[in-house]
């Protein structure tokens, strides 16, 4: 029975007959010697072994969001394995967080090093007792890829807390300015009221974010997240302002004036909120591409004007690069596409970095006293070392430029697909943005489920988008398999 | 020069002449074959090498809270090394977060395993694609030590997010109840208002915590933290209620009636706030011992009554065991000292667990729909495996019972010291609480600095307390060195 399913599914997947010969780069050699040539589908996913394990896990752990159980010992490169012998081409990559392939040999070497063992078993409180090699780990890793103009880092553990720590830095900075400078001490009233969660000590300030943004799900970050009701319902939130994010129409070249107006309207709304919201914003938080919220893009001009606007009103600009960062858009940081003269005040990162934190430049963003921005671990050196190995691997294989090229290749093929099946591939977007490509599907949820039958693990974003979030190791021959699979999915819908 | 300092300091430290022979257990054999017999002080701490490295690190990382740079490759057991050849007896242990000694051999073995390498290089999105062995890792690790009555876990990365996730679970639970049960769907109004951060979708509810509590420093957790102004100033906060934590007087046996009244007054205040606060509490959050806030204790009767009170008003009770958990009080979980029939609804953990999360029992605390409690990583299997190795080591050496015994030994010696120097060791507390011992010092900050000269790394809590937070591997002979050092410190103040 399994064999029957397999033969049918695999044959459907491995064929690439639909791809015009001129577009095939069959010569692209895999980065991973043991990577399969095509997906293998032995069973529905999850299969019997997976379902049994999920049932056991669900006794102690909420498994209702589980897609399938994975066998990471057998996963390799761009392929994810499950316990039923299935091997899927993974263009979701742990919600965009695997950068250089499963079981990457260089990462395995770093993970087996004595320095790693030391970091795992002697976890320091980094703010109090950093290890002698912490500076070196930062300089040869996290800071080696710091966005232009930003040369300091505050390390954290996940995207949510990285964002909240950046918000805290923004509030502290703003209040120091209002108080008359970092040397001006707190008043008695501020000290007393802070302990009661009241102003002026706990200030009546806000972070401005955009509609359909996603910035995390802790209480401060969730107050700036506006993606879906299921993320927010029943959780108390701060009364912080949201501006409309431009809703661009596609293809862009056919909607130039309309899109320009939408972007200007959004900027006008931001300025109005900065000037009028009852809790003044200390910072504007923005994703270069709204990722969880549906892959919503805006032009470099929009972001340039947003930078100018925030500068004009002395409001900080924070770029949330948790999902867009680390190469997937064909630049190491997606905000490099903006061509800013004046960089964002802070840039947050996580996911493909496998660790988290925020970059900043101005020493004025270091609070005026110690222990104002502090916690026990302040990150994890073990994960910071994994990021260092990721950076080395990205450099060795030139994976950012590679991803820009492969993205162009993939986008061209997706365009052809969209022309052939316009009803299934709507609002194709992400041109020139590496492999950070998405489209809207009228049967999105079915599409995602159906994809597994054809050996593709793929995810959605927003209400109707299918988002491609492959690793930086995606190559042309994977694109051929992917595009062929996408065609078969929509034919089967 | 360094040698001079050394000989003076070491001689002062290693002597144990002040300890009566009857109380010495010189036979206690170290758990670590290479552990030094006494601290070594070669220089002031930090010394020249340390200061040079700190200066370099501070170019890219805020180092104002750095105590000293540590050399974890040379640290062993209960001793922490620095780059200047100093070796201090560490009874602060990375803010109470090292459980079984530096460079513990069993942990090193776990950290070098192929399973660990796999977890480090193939980090899963645990909610969507857990590894096939995730259930086994939980059952043989985190869940093996689950508090009595609590058999489910939601994994997280640090104490702050563990607490906030528990708060989210409490809010969702409360709103489901108010809505008429988990099967009742959201209203249109709730869905629309949640996206605007407004009630009813973002409900007007709160978490009740105690004055001088510490529960973390993200926006939700910080709203329940009431330890020090420096933690809270300039950060917006929710208008959540705080009750007075009992301020017990010491010695306890001389203040029985007074302390009983203080505890009853606190309970009355809790009940009043539950019934009258304008944002009704969905949960009461409490530490078994207020650790960061100054080592404030309350009696088992207090907690029993708090459990009864929260049950009576249908408010959840969350025990924050981030600092008290994992053995240091002579029980695996400090709330075991309360002897409750009806366990807390949730127990949060981090620090000595080297990973984080919250335990719960009731399936009603699983939200009614998937993705309500979710994030990309939902913890880190690598760190969960380290906790499993810690648990194995605790079991192998029976370290919880060991810590109860050593704590009694240490407390008896501290009592003698307090009798001899009553002005320096005030309000000694933590009797019968393992090594979770503290006292107030009139010159606390000088005390902490001076301690390093005598080879002791020790921390403070609250405004005036010195807190002992040794590892579970602290033994009688370390206590002798510690108590001798404490005496020398106060003599030198």
Interface residues (C-beta under 8 A of the other chain):
Chain A: X53 X56 X57 X59 X60 X61 X62 X63 X64 X65 X66 X67 X68 X69 X70 X71 X72 X73 X75 X80 X83 X94 X95 X97 X98 X102 X103 X104 X107 X108 X111 X112 X116 X117 X118 X119 X120 X121 X122 X123 X124 X125 X127 X128 X129 X130 X131 X132 X134 X135 X138 X139 X143 X151 X152 X153 X154 X155 X157 X158 X159 X160 X161 X164 X167 X168 X171 X172 X174 X175 X176 X186 X190 X191 X194 X195 X196 X197 X198 X201 X202 X203 X204 X205 X206 X216 X217 X218 X219 X220 X221 X223 X226 X229 X230 X231 X232 X233 X234 X235 X236 X237 X238 X239 X240 X242 X279 X350 X351 X354 X366 X369 X370 X371 X372 X373 X374 X375 X376 X377 X380 X382 X383 X386
Chain B: X53 X56 X57 X59 X60 X61 X62 X63 X64 X65 X66 X67 X68 X69 X70 X71 X72 X73 X75 X80 X83 X94 X95 X97 X98 X102 X103 X104 X107 X108 X111 X112 X116 X117 X118 X119 X120 X121 X122 X123 X124 X125 X127 X128 X129 X130 X131 X132 X134 X135 X138 X139 X143 X151 X152 X153 X154 X155 X157 X158 X159 X160 X161 X164 X167 X168 X171 X172 X174 X175 X176 X186 X190 X191 X194 X195 X196 X197 X198 X201 X202 X203 X204 X205 X206 X216 X217 X218 X219 X220 X221 X223 X226 X229 X230 X231 X232 X233 X234 X235 X236 X237 X238 X239 X240 X242 X279 X350 X351 X354 X366 X369 X370 X371 X372 X373 X374 X375 X376 X377 X380 X382 X383 X386
